[in-house]
Every structure is written in structure tokens, then in C-alpha cells.
Amino acid sequence: MLDGGWNILGLFRIGVDIALVWYVLYKLIMLIRGTKAIQLLKGIFVVLGIWFLSILFDLRTVQWIMQQAILYGFLVIIILFQPELRRALEQLGRGSFFTRNAKSEEERINVSIEAIVKSCNYMAKRRIGALITIERETAMGDYIETGIPVRGQLTSELLTNIFIPNTPLHDGAVIIKNDEIVAAACYLPLSENPFISKELGTRHRAAMGIGEVTDALTIIVSEETGQISCTKNGELHRDLNQDRLVQMLHTELEEKYKAPATRNWSWRGKKNG
């Protein structure tokens, strides 16, 4: 009887131990999701895979190189993952590492979409040119660094004010991450696609260019026509009304939080409404 009780207690401890480890790993993955750390993590798995194959096929030179890489890998990981580790420690200190945000993701998405659409409509009516890029899975740190840090809560008023002509931040792109305006006056790569219409200006080419190298969603407001356009994956959708813009934003931003297997590019089938 005593042995049975100890066995049950032992199994319970093992279960709690495994659950805690998996939960911490899950929180760490969620913390680095959408950052360059994910790409670095993939690289680490590639190195481990090569090391395993070198042992399997007895490749002595490759095995020695991989052993040296793994030997000093811990120090390299600390250096490369320094921003993510610092953010994790900050959240742990605030007590927010093991808690959920008070505001649900759905509420944040709705508030962000409302602010973006309201701002775009305001600028379109007054023909104020704008270039708004929304970060999704692919990190945009390199492009954020080309601009001016803002780090402000996303509101229609702030977003509109940035693009008012003859102000210091109006020229270039605004980059949005979650519900925050991260930076303004950012430089985006111009598309070199020779089939782009000649009537499209620099903003449209920049929006197409960033869509070719990342999965970012980019909104353009034309100062010549007042038309609102949107790009993703190098595809341009022009002259969007408010309902269509809202539909596209909901489709793309909500899919960011769904299971990866259900994510797909759904505009193609709805292109003509």
C-alpha cells in the first residue's frame, strides 16, 4: 500500500516536472516568435543535424568541426539571443512571464484595424500620401533600423499625424508591430519587377519590394489619386474601399494567431470580390 502510494506520488512529480518544462519552453518560443531568433534557432538545429550525420557516417573532419561549434555554442547563443533573453528576464521581473495579457489578441487586432482604416480613410479623402507596413511572421529589424524609433501605441491620430506633409517623419514608411508603431521614415527596398505599371510611384514600388522579401502586409495611400492599395507577397490590390480593406486586414492579421497548418493566402480567390 505504501509502495503504491509512493509510486503515485512519484508519477505525479514526474508529470508536474514535465509539464513545467514544456510550459517554460512554450513561453520561450512564443517570446521569440516572429524575431530573428527563430531563424537562428533553425540554424542550431541544422548544425545538430550535421553533427548527427557526421557521427552516423563516421566523417571525422566534419565531426571535429561540429564538436568545436557545439563546444562554444552556449556562449554564442547568449550573445546572439541577448535581446530575447533580456526581454524574458524583464517579463519575469514584472511577473508577466507566466500570465496572459489582460487584453485578448482579438481585441487588440480589432482596435488596430479600426485605427489603421480610420487613418487611411482620412488621408485618402485629403490625398495625403502614406506607406504603412505591418510586420507579421518575418522580422523587420533591418528595415526598422533605417527609420526613426517611435515606440508609440497605435492610434489613428498618431498614424495620421506622422504622414502630414512637410513634417520630419512623413517621408518613408511606418512599420507597425502588433498594436505599436515601432518606427517611421523607414526605407523599404524597391521592387525590380519589370512588369510593374509605369504609372505607379515610389511608394507602390517600395510596397511591392518589401512584399517580395518578407510576408509583411503593406498599405499605400496615393497622394495623386487618393486611392488605397494593399500588397503582400509581391501582389498589389488597388483601389480598395473601406469594407474591402477591413476584410483584408481581418483575414491576414487574424490568421497570424491560427495554427500554421490553416494559414494561407486567401486574397487570390477573392480578388474580384
Protein Blocks (a to p, Z undefined) as FASTA:
>chain_A
ZZmmmmmmmmmmmmmmmmmmmmmmmmmmmmmgoiaklmmmmmmmmmmmmmmmmmmnopak
lmmmmmmmmmmmmmmmmmmmmmmmmmmmmmmmnopmmpccfbdfklmmmmmmmmmmmmmm
mmmmnopacdddddfkbccklmmmmmccfkpacdfklmmmmmpghiaklgccdddehjac
fbghiacdddfbfkbcfkbcfklmmmmmmmmmmccdcddddfklopacddeehiacehia
fklmmmmmmmmmmmmmmcfklgccfklmmmnZZ
